[in-house]
Amino acid sequence: TMSCLTAMDAGEALGAFVHKTPEIALEQARAADARLKQGDAPSLCGIPLGIKDLFCTKGVGSQAASGILKGFKPEYESTVTSKLFADGAVMLGKLNMDEFAMGSSNESSVYGPAVNPWKIDERKLTPGGSSGGSAAAVAGDLCIAATGTDTGGSIRQPAAFTGIVGIKPTYGRVSRWGIIAYASSLDQAGPMTKTVGDAAIFLQSMAGHDPKDSTSADIAVPDFEAALTGDIRGKVIGIPKEYRLDGLNEEVSALWDKGIEMLRAAGAEIREISLPHSKYALPAYYVIAPAEASSNLARYDGVRYGHRAKLGPGDGITEMYEKTRAEGFGPEVQRRIMLGTYVLSAGFYDAYYNRARKVRALIKRDFELAFEAGVDAILAPTTPSAAFGLGEQGSADPVEMYLNDVFTVTLNLAGLPGVQVPVALNRDGLPMGLQLIGRPWDEAGLLNHAYVLE
Ligand code: GLN
């Protein structure tokens, strides 16, 4: 804990931590020592973590990197952080992210971007998003692991850009209680770690049924670490042909081939599969996620949480809502609220929202058919490129930024688990990763496949 606290201060330039909690860290570390002395050694005893700013932590600033939650200190602790602390983990502080988890570069944060510890010359690169602070902190050795959340790729994409491991569990595996909502039918929390083994240990602590989250599943949590045998002989790995996009980056394609060879060499059977509705995933996601976000973000009205605008004479409640929301939300969040409100409006509901829901069902069916045909896991790229430079994407056209999510959003729509593993460095020396997509509730099998690629 002491050396991580020092690293956290020395690593200021990464912009990873947005609220530091050294007093809490030291108190938790002392409590962990005391437990050890009593012969009680829980799985995360004394392990220093960073927590994404989306998680409510009792008495500690929890702002979802948004101006509208300025000064918000929850009275309660999220289920995930409670579980981690109960297992002995130590919180170093809260981590930077895209505002309300909307973004793929951490540039929509009210705190400014986090920076990737990997660089090319002096060019500053994005650590990805939205869990950019989590990725930068783990890759930059400011902490052992971090929590992330993944609505459309926000654990896996930043993990890929920084050369670490990240797993998005099956929807319902990890409680969403106390995590500030983005798109409730897609959001899942998961660990971001340096190794697959660590991911197994952290997921073990985070997972499990929670009566406080009505979508949390009452399903037994297997021993994830025990599943890491490295034995995948006879397993069937699906390679979705639709993911070989026209114009797919050559180094991504070569990386994918390398991953295929590694799994084959470990005794897996490689099979080409078809997920025919994949090309509709991104547009469906960018209808459904903003629709849910516009509803979830309606609660930030200047009355209950955080920021309230200064009002002029004659201003009433409508002006208070308008001014508070105009000041408190950044441009990307405002765009999503407008998009979401539009697709949910009476005249367009069927044309957009209902259509997107139908597409979502088809995408889910594609995966089900592949698994029914005997596929154990699907291997695909995590991202269409390695990390790009800060300020280089999306400023003229937001859709350019959305395209980063082309490989990640499909499994959120289907509710499936996915793990990103770092596999190689590209010719600029930047990390690149692949993702494995698994059957519902098969995080154990998925992590074992990832273990072979690591
Ligand atoms: N980049 C995607 C978005 O902006 C995914 C974000 C996420 O998973 N939270 O919506």
Boltz pocket constraint, residues with backbone or C-beta under 6 A from the ligand:
constraints:
  - pocket:
      binder: B
      contacts: [[A, 100], [A, 101], [A, 102], [A, 103], [A, 104], [A, 129], [A, 130], [A, 149], [A, 150], [A, 151], [A, 152], [A, 153], [A, 154], [A, 155], [A, 182], [A, 289], [A, 401], [A, 405]]
      max_distance: 6.0
